[in-house]
Amino acid sequence: MELKRVMDNVCWAFDGRKRLVSLNLTPSKQVYGEELFEFQGKEYREWNPFRSKMSAALYKGARPLELKEGDTVLYLGASSGTTVSHVSDIISNGGKVYAVEISEEMGVNLVLLSEIRKNIFPIIGDARKVGELGMAVTSCDFLYQDIAQRDQTDIFIKNVSKFLKRGGQAAIALKTKSIDVSADTRRIVDREVKKISEHFKILASIDLYPYQKGHSLIIIKKG
Ligand SMILES: C[S@@+](CC[C@H](N)C(=O)[O-])C[C@H]1O[C@@H](n2cnc3c(N)ncnc32)[C@H](O)[C@@H]1O
């Protein structure tokens, strides 16, 4: 087995095949049935690109995200916490991830996860309501959004404008079918990227196929 660093607490592991792993903040505990394994006295969790769009982007050649130990992260569309748990590994005990989820049903698992992982702060609420989010969050070093809604781009622009620090990086997992079921995927991505570029600098636009069909990850920098 060999490890090659990608970003804080994230590596490519080579053991006959290449897979992305994150250093497990809570050793011996799985979050979504992912494989755990030991290497040189440390425990790692496989970061599955079919379960996480952030992982899929790295498999598709995205440059390492500007997300590091100690960061404060605003995560919109947390669901039950699959990707949030890897963000929690990356930022480690010195960081905080505010995980926003609208569904109370999904929120139950997220709250349970936050009892084990102390750097996760769940917020059961609507990412559109930035005024309400502002009661818990003041600013963040990195913002991530994965919300399959028609107005996902507007939600992203609004939240990045309000919460991301100047010079910070953010990423949105765009689900084109949620914006328009009938239009051509490429055209929707181009249109949404253009809209985002009117506010922020676009660093990358990555089609996540075949790991996540109909999704692209758009990475931006706030000037
Ligand atoms: C595709 S899932 C997220 C998967 C998750 N990011 C992961 O990788 O583990 C999208 C989530 O966004 C949530 N969602 C949809 N609209 C929302 C909103 N306005 N505010 C917050 N969460 C929302 C949904 O309930 C759903 O759980």
The ligand as a Gaussian input file, in Angstrom:
#p B3LYP/6-31G(d) Opt

LIG

0 1
 C      -28.359000      15.428000      -3.481000
 S      -28.798000      15.558000      -1.817000
 C      -27.282000      15.990000      -1.008000
 C      -26.279000      14.869000      -0.868000
 C      -25.124000      15.296000       0.023000
 N      -24.599000      16.571000      -0.366000
 C      -23.980000      14.301000       0.030000
 O      -23.141000      14.323000      -0.887000
 O      -23.885000      13.524000       0.972000
 C      -29.596000      17.125000      -1.800000
 C      -30.120000      17.527000      -0.429000
 O      -30.488000      18.899000      -0.460000
 C      -31.594000      19.083000       0.401000
 N      -32.246000      20.351000       0.046000
 C      -33.075000      20.615000      -0.993000
 N      -33.465000      21.898000      -0.977000
 C      -32.849000      22.476000       0.091000
 C      -32.853000      23.787000       0.634000
 N      -33.541000      24.769000       0.063000
 N      -32.114000      24.027000       1.734000
 C      -31.393000      23.036000       2.320000
 N      -31.354000      21.772000       1.856000
 C      -32.068000      21.483000       0.746000
 C      -32.436000      17.835000       0.113000
 O      -33.373000      17.593000       1.156000
 C      -31.388000      16.758000      -0.026000
 O      -31.167000      16.081000       1.195000

